[in-house]
Amino acid sequence: MNFDSPLESVKSDIAIEFENQKQAKIIYDAIVLEFETAPDYRSSMNLTLEESRILIRINAEDSTSFRASVNSAIKWIKLSLEINNLTI
């Protein structure tokens, strides 16, 4: 047990709502592989598509790895949205 941090683990579910199902599916398909292959031994991320929402479940051992996971998820989604907007 690490006594430097009061947190033993951090878990969160994040829902990101898109304009429509089509956009959510495009972004989901673009990032799902990143979530499945992200090499992080202190956290895990699962991605689910539900209609026009992408749900992200993060389980992390500590707040630092949780923050890194959130930052990665936001980066992948933001980049996918920017690329998608260039191709429309």
Secondary structure, DSSP 8 states (H G I E B T S, - for coil): --TT-S-S-EEEEEEEE-SSHHHHHHHHHHHHHHHHH---SSEEEEEEEETTEEEEEEEESSHHHHHHHHHHHHHHHHHHHHHHHHH-
